[in-house]
Amino acid sequence: IKDRQSEGKALGNLGLAYGNLGNYAKAIEYEEQLLAIAREIKDRQSEGKALGNLGLAYLFLGNYAKAIEYGEQLLAITREIKDRQSEGKALGNLGLAYLFLGNYAKTIEYGEQNLAIAREIKDRQSEGKALGNLGLAYLFLGNYAKAIEYGEQNLAIAREIKDRQSEGKALGNLGLAYGNLGNYTKAIEYHQQHLAIAREIKDRQSEGNALNNIALSREKQQQPELAIVFYKQSVNVRESIRNDIRILPREQQESYTQTVADTYRRLADLLLSQGRLLEAQQVLELLKIQELRDFTRNARAGGETSGIALARIEEEILKRYGTLIVFGQQIYECEQKKCSTLSQLRDQLDALTQKFQQDTNTFRKTLQDRLAKDPALLEPEQLRSTAAKIVNAEPSTVLIYPLVLKDKIWILLASRAGEKGVVFRSFETPVNQQQLWKTVNQFRTQLSSPEDEAAVKAISKQLYNWLIQPLEKEIKDKNVRHLVFSLDRSTRYIPMAALFDGQQYLIEHYAVSTILNAGLTDVKERLPLNKQEIRVLAMGVSKAFPGFNALSNVPNELATIIQQSGKAQQGIFPGSEFLNENFTFNSLRDNLTGNKILHLATHGKFESGRPENSYLLSGRGDKLTVDKIQTLSNYMSGTHLVVLSACETALGGVDADGLEMSGMSFYFLTNGAKAVIASLWLVNDASTSQLMQQFYQNLSTGQMTKTEALHQAQLAMLKSNSQGSDSNRSSVNYKLGQGEQSISRNLSHPYYWAPFILIGNGW
């Protein structure tokens, strides 16, 4: 009916619904349509709403600069149309964006303006939230007295207006403040009240946060056994949210809590320190899935997960604790109503608390005694299956999990035991997260310029000492030939094959591959032994584009891999090739079915931040984005291996998790591919072509696994004296005209052979 105003409102509401579902890309799409209509019909209020919702979507995506940009536009409109309530909300959202950026002074500035407006218009709910945000800023600044002052005012208002969710968050933030002051008893008291409210209003996210914070306080009280129980339950609550595709509260950012990943890491750290290795492995597996879910913003990533098993003794202690929490809530309600039985109820609570303390002491002692006699007490047999399938996929395989924490690195090693069993060992390396990242950064910088191999070896030796040397007794001289890494944080940026022991590179002793997660890795399917049963779809780009140099070796690379019709001797595998303009998204999609291997020789970038920033380049210069790659799922059911022979992974900062590579690989793996080969840095064109041809030649023998085929191709280059011209597959243009002198290098330098890693099924 051409009612543009109502059309805009409908689009805005759809955007809000998708935002609440966590589908921020869809939310942004609808809100931008609302914004366009509002500006067309000059509806300033609707324009402001669209800007506000866009700002919130970008805030959730972690794009704080964009959130601030939209927030400032909203603020300008609210002041123009004199909408004081919306002005206050705009100020509050801007304050939150600056809070996440670490600009606490700015958060306080906006928070105080928000507070003044809320009090002026007598908006008690907004007043409480403003006080809560100010309390958070002071909490981050370490001014705990001020944080408590604002937190108590926030709590009073929440109770006055009966806003139970805000009341719970205020209690949680007060608990964090007291915990930072070292008053863990008081902190636990507040977190318990927060937990009771969260359960009452069925706020699962807050329940998980409260359990995490109780665990943290128990850990600080030197009660690791109890901390483990609460961390486990916190993880299980979060897992249930994911599996139910439950909506995280839209205002979750207003509560200062440990991140979900931190809960997994703290739990794994405690389990490893207690020698409970199999449980730790299960937590590390869930951590990998959690990281993929957060990076891809796909709550279904990794399929359904069942959380972490609790022993009967742990379930019993949680049950008793739940009784205590419920009773504490009854007393609170009695206090509010000033009921006559308050004194008797308090007597009962004191008795329950004393009994619980006795029970927990008994629990801790019982658990310690049992674990001393039987370390596998809390390890259900099914937990072994994820690691066992990896170490038993091929003889002489071990699985290695580094866990990078702020102050140390744990390394968990899984190796074969008996016919189908698995045994675990753990090792601790005293190097902090920042020191590790700094060394990784230096290593990558040295590798990017194939000049001084001695400098590369020196830095590589340091990384070897931290990550591999502790394991040497377990893997050397024990017939181990294949190392499978499930990497963590900045270790994902390391070409593990290029670690140097002082005499040789790791690849000279072992074949090396990586996995995203043992549970997600399909080890059953193998490529056919007969190469004529393996069809390859090879697509590539050889010409230059703005910002991208020409890849002159790609035509020969594709021609060598693919057998041309009537010229069976010239190629390695049957299949088809598409070069330059013939390589489009449509030609990729329409020819994918029926091919066991997809080979893409083109520029690609895997960048930190939003996964939308990662892409591959088509033969017409278009970006094949993550969104497009995800649509290939209908056509990839038979694709076993994806090879990305010209790409790069940008090195993130000290807090980066290195998930760019894992994230891009995940999109192919989740679409049906069993393995992905990709690279970590700007790759030399000539050497890559040579390595790829050797890889396919090795694979065609039917005598090597994918990992071994790559291993032998890299070894051949390492041990060769062959030369290659310097034409990087990078975002930098090089003039390669006729008559120009090419620079020759010795291709044995790890710059040329080390960047390629195999992720997933290496067999």
Secondary structure in CASP SS format (residue, H / E / C, confidence):
PFRMAT SS
TARGET T0000
AUTHOR 0000-0000-0000
METHOD secondary structure of the structure
MODEL  1
I C 1.00
K C 1.00
D C 1.00
R H 1.00
Q H 1.00
S H 1.00
E H 1.00
G H 1.00
K H 1.00
A H 1.00
L H 1.00
G H 1.00
N H 1.00
L H 1.00
G H 1.00
L H 1.00
A H 1.00
Y H 1.00
G H 1.00
N H 1.00
L C 1.00
G C 1.00
N C 1.00
Y H 1.00
A H 1.00
K H 1.00
A H 1.00
I H 1.00
E H 1.00
Y H 1.00
E H 1.00
E H 1.00
Q H 1.00
L H 1.00
L H 1.00
A H 1.00
I H 1.00
A H 1.00
R H 1.00
E H 1.00
I C 1.00
K C 1.00
D C 1.00
R H 1.00
Q H 1.00
S H 1.00
E H 1.00
G H 1.00
K H 1.00
A H 1.00
L H 1.00
G H 1.00
N H 1.00
L H 1.00
G H 1.00
L H 1.00
A H 1.00
Y H 1.00
L H 1.00
F H 1.00
L C 1.00
G C 1.00
N C 1.00
Y H 1.00
A H 1.00
K H 1.00
A H 1.00
I H 1.00
E H 1.00
Y H 1.00
G H 1.00
E H 1.00
Q H 1.00
L H 1.00
L H 1.00
A H 1.00
I H 1.00
T H 1.00
R H 1.00
E H 1.00
I C 1.00
K C 1.00
D C 1.00
R H 1.00
Q H 1.00
S H 1.00
E H 1.00
G H 1.00
K H 1.00
A H 1.00
L H 1.00
G H 1.00
N H 1.00
L H 1.00
G H 1.00
L H 1.00
A H 1.00
Y H 1.00
L H 1.00
F H 1.00
L C 1.00
G C 1.00
N C 1.00
Y H 1.00
A H 1.00
K H 1.00
T H 1.00
I H 1.00
E H 1.00
Y H 1.00
G H 1.00
E H 1.00
Q H 1.00
N H 1.00
L H 1.00
A H 1.00
I H 1.00
A H 1.00
R H 1.00
E H 1.00
I C 1.00
K C 1.00
D C 1.00
R H 1.00
Q H 1.00
S H 1.00
E H 1.00
G H 1.00
K H 1.00
A H 1.00
L H 1.00
G H 1.00
N H 1.00
L H 1.00
G H 1.00
L H 1.00
A H 1.00
Y H 1.00
L H 1.00
F H 1.00
L H 1.00
G C 1.00
N C 1.00
Y H 1.00
A H 1.00
K H 1.00
A H 1.00
I H 1.00
E H 1.00
Y H 1.00
G H 1.00
E H 1.00
Q H 1.00
N H 1.00
L H 1.00
A H 1.00
I H 1.00
A H 1.00
R H 1.00
E H 1.00
I C 1.00
K C 1.00
D C 1.00
R H 1.00
Q H 1.00
S H 1.00
E H 1.00
G H 1.00
K H 1.00
A H 1.00
L H 1.00
G H 1.00
N H 1.00
L H 1.00
G H 1.00
L H 1.00
A H 1.00
Y H 1.00
G H 1.00
N H 1.00
L C 1.00
G C 1.00
N C 1.00
Y H 1.00
T H 1.00
K H 1.00
A H 1.00
I H 1.00
E H 1.00
Y H 1.00
H H 1.00
Q H 1.00
Q H 1.00
H H 1.00
L H 1.00
A H 1.00
I H 1.00
A H 1.00
R H 1.00
E H 1.00
I C 1.00
K C 1.00
D C 1.00
R H 1.00
Q H 1.00
S H 1.00
E H 1.00
G H 1.00
N H 1.00
A H 1.00
L H 1.00
N H 1.00
N H 1.00
I H 1.00
A H 1.00
L H 1.00
S H 1.00
R H 1.00
E H 1.00
K H 1.00
Q C 1.00
Q C 1.00
Q C 1.00
P H 1.00
E H 1.00
L H 1.00
A H 1.00
I H 1.00
V H 1.00
F H 1.00
Y H 1.00
K H 1.00
Q H 1.00
S H 1.00
V H 1.00
N H 1.00
V H 1.00
R H 1.00
E H 1.00
S H 1.00
I H 1.00
R H 1.00
N H 1.00
D C 1.00
I C 1.00
R C 1.00
I C 1.00
L C 1.00
P C 1.00
R C 1.00
E C 1.00
Q H 1.00
Q H 1.00
E H 1.00
S C 1.00
Y C 1.00
T C 1.00
Q C 1.00
T C 1.00
V H 1.00
A H 1.00
D H 1.00
T H 1.00
Y H 1.00
R H 1.00
R H 1.00
L H 1.00
A H 1.00
D H 1.00
L H 1.00
L H 1.00
L H 1.00
S H 1.00
Q C 1.00
G C 1.00
R C 1.00
L H 1.00
L H 1.00
E H 1.00
A H 1.00
Q H 1.00
Q H 1.00
V H 1.00
L H 1.00
E H 1.00
L H 1.00
L H 1.00
K H 1.00
I H 1.00
Q H 1.00
E H 1.00
L H 1.00
R H 1.00
D H 1.00
F H 1.00
T H 1.00
R C 1.00
N C 1.00
A C 1.00
R C 1.00
A C 1.00
G C 1.00
G C 1.00
E C 1.00
T C 1.00
S C 1.00
G C 1.00
I C 1.00
A C 1.00
L C 1.00
A C 1.00
R H 1.00
I H 1.00
E H 1.00
E H 1.00
E H 1.00
I H 1.00
L H 1.00
K H 1.00
R H 1.00
Y H 1.00
G H 1.00
T H 1.00
L H 1.00
I H 1.00
V H 1.00
F H 1.00
G H 1.00
Q H 1.00
Q H 1.00
I H 1.00
Y H 1.00
E H 1.00
C H 1.00
E H 1.00
Q H 1.00
K H 1.00
K C 1.00
C C 1.00
S C 1.00
T C 1.00
L H 1.00
S H 1.00
Q H 1.00
L H 1.00
R H 1.00
D H 1.00
Q H 1.00
L H 1.00
D H 1.00
A H 1.00
L H 1.00
T H 1.00
Q H 1.00
K H 1.00
F H 1.00
Q H 1.00
Q H 1.00
D H 1.00
T H 1.00
N H 1.00
T H 1.00
F H 1.00
R H 1.00
K H 1.00
T H 1.00
L H 1.00
Q H 1.00
D H 1.00
R H 1.00
L H 1.00
A H 1.00
K H 1.00
D C 1.00
P C 1.00
A C 1.00
L C 1.00
L C 1.00
E C 1.00
P C 1.00
E H 1.00
Q H 1.00
L H 1.00
R H 1.00
S H 1.00
T H 1.00
A H 1.00
A H 1.00
K H 1.00
I H 1.00
V H 1.00
N C 1.00
A C 1.00
E C 1.00
P C 1.00
S C 1.00
T E 1.00
V E 1.00
L E 1.00
I E 1.00
Y E 1.00
P E 1.00
L E 1.00
V E 1.00
L C 1.00
K C 1.00
D C 1.00
K C 1.00
I E 1.00
W E 1.00
I E 1.00
L E 1.00
L E 1.00
A E 1.00
S E 1.00
R E 1.00
A E 1.00
G C 1.00
E C 1.00
K C 1.00
G E 1.00
V E 1.00
V E 1.00
F E 1.00
R E 1.00
S E 1.00
F E 1.00
E E 1.00
T E 1.00
P C 1.00
V C 1.00
N C 1.00
Q H 1.00
Q H 1.00
Q H 1.00
L H 1.00
W H 1.00
K H 1.00
T H 1.00
V H 1.00
N H 1.00
Q H 1.00
F H 1.00
R H 1.00
T H 1.00
Q H 1.00
L H 1.00
S C 1.00
S C 1.00
P C 1.00
E C 1.00
D C 1.00
E H 1.00
A H 1.00
A H 1.00
V H 1.00
K H 1.00
A H 1.00
I H 1.00
S H 1.00
K H 1.00
Q H 1.00
L H 1.00
Y H 1.00
N H 1.00
W H 1.00
L H 1.00
I C 1.00
Q H 1.00
P H 1.00
L H 1.00
E H 1.00
K H 1.00
E H 1.00
I H 1.00
K C 1.00
D C 1.00
K C 1.00
N C 1.00
V C 1.00
R C 1.00
H E 1.00
L E 1.00
V E 1.00
F E 1.00
S C 1.00
L C 1.00
D C 1.00
R H 1.00
S H 1.00
T H 1.00
R H 1.00
Y H 1.00
I C 1.00
P C 1.00
M H 1.00
A H 1.00
A H 1.00
L C 1.00
F E 1.00
D C 1.00
G C 1.00
Q C 1.00
Q C 1.00
Y E 1.00
L H 1.00
I H 1.00
E H 1.00
H C 1.00
Y C 1.00
A E 1.00
V E 1.00
S E 1.00
T E 1.00
I C 1.00
L C 1.00
N C 1.00
A C 1.00
G C 1.00
L C 1.00
T C 1.00
D C 1.00
V C 1.00
K C 1.00
E C 1.00
R C 1.00
L C 1.00
P C 1.00
L C 1.00
N C 1.00
K H 1.00
Q H 1.00
E H 1.00
I C 1.00
R C 1.00
V E 1.00
L E 1.00
A E 1.00
M E 1.00
G E 1.00
V C 1.00
S C 1.00
K C 1.00
A C 1.00
F E 1.00
P C 1.00
G C 1.00
F E 1.00
N C 1.00
A C 1.00
L C 1.00
S C 1.00
N C 1.00
V H 1.00
P H 1.00
N H 1.00
E H 1.00
L H 1.00
A H 1.00
T H 1.00
I H 1.00
I E 1.00
Q E 1.00
Q E 1.00
S C 1.00
G C 1.00
K E 1.00
A C 1.00
Q C 1.00
Q C 1.00
G C 1.00
I C 1.00
F E 1.00
P E 1.00
G E 1.00
S E 1.00
E E 1.00
F E 1.00
L E 1.00
N H 1.00
E H 1.00
N H 1.00
F C 1.00
T C 1.00
F H 1.00
N H 1.00
S H 1.00
L H 1.00
R H 1.00
D H 1.00
N H 1.00
L H 1.00
T C 1.00
G C 1.00
N C 1.00
K C 1.00
I E 1.00
L E 1.00
H E 1.00
L E 1.00
A E 1.00
T C 1.00
H C 1.00
G E 1.00
K E 1.00
F E 1.00
E C 1.00
S C 1.00
G C 1.00
R C 1.00
P H 1.00
E H 1.00
N H 1.00
S C 1.00
Y E 1.00
L E 1.00
L E 1.00
S C 1.00
G C 1.00
R C 1.00
G C 1.00
D C 1.00
K E 1.00
L E 1.00
T E 1.00
V H 1.00
D H 1.00
K H 1.00
I H 1.00
Q H 1.00
T H 1.00
L H 1.00
S H 1.00
N H 1.00
Y C 1.00
M C 1.00
S C 1.00
G C 1.00
T C 1.00
H C 1.00
L E 1.00
V E 1.00
V E 1.00
L E 1.00
S C 1.00
A C 1.00
C C 1.00
E E 1.00
T E 1.00
A C 1.00
L C 1.00
G C 1.00
G C 1.00
V C 1.00
D C 1.00
A C 1.00
D C 1.00
G C 1.00
L H 1.00
E H 1.00
M H 1.00
S H 1.00
G H 1.00
M H 1.00
S H 1.00
F H 1.00
Y H 1.00
F H 1.00
L H 1.00
T H 1.00
N C 1.00
G C 1.00
A C 1.00
K C 1.00
A E 1.00
V E 1.00
I E 1.00
A E 1.00
S E 1.00
L C 1.00
W C 1.00
L C 1.00
V E 1.00
N E 1.00
D H 1.00
A H 1.00
S H 1.00
T H 1.00
S H 1.00
Q H 1.00
L H 1.00
M H 1.00
Q H 1.00
Q H 1.00
F H 1.00
Y H 1.00
Q H 1.00
N H 1.00
L H 1.00
S H 1.00
T C 1.00
G C 1.00
Q C 1.00
M C 1.00
T C 1.00
K H 1.00
T H 1.00
E H 1.00
A H 1.00
L H 1.00
H H 1.00
Q H 1.00
A H 1.00
Q H 1.00
L H 1.00
A H 1.00
M H 1.00
L H 1.00
K C 1.00
S C 1.00
N C 1.00
S C 1.00
Q E 1.00
G E 1.00
S E 1.00
D C 1.00
S C 1.00
N E 1.00
R E 1.00
S C 1.00
S C 1.00
V C 1.00
N C 1.00
Y C 1.00
K C 1.00
L C 1.00
G C 1.00
Q C 1.00
G C 1.00
E C 1.00
Q C 1.00
S C 1.00
I C 1.00
S E 1.00
R E 1.00
N E 1.00
L C 1.00
S C 1.00
H C 1.00
P H 1.00
Y H 1.00
Y H 1.00
W H 1.00
A C 1.00
P C 1.00
F E 1.00
I E 1.00
L E 1.00
I E 1.00
G E 1.00
N C 1.00
G C 1.00
W C 1.00
END
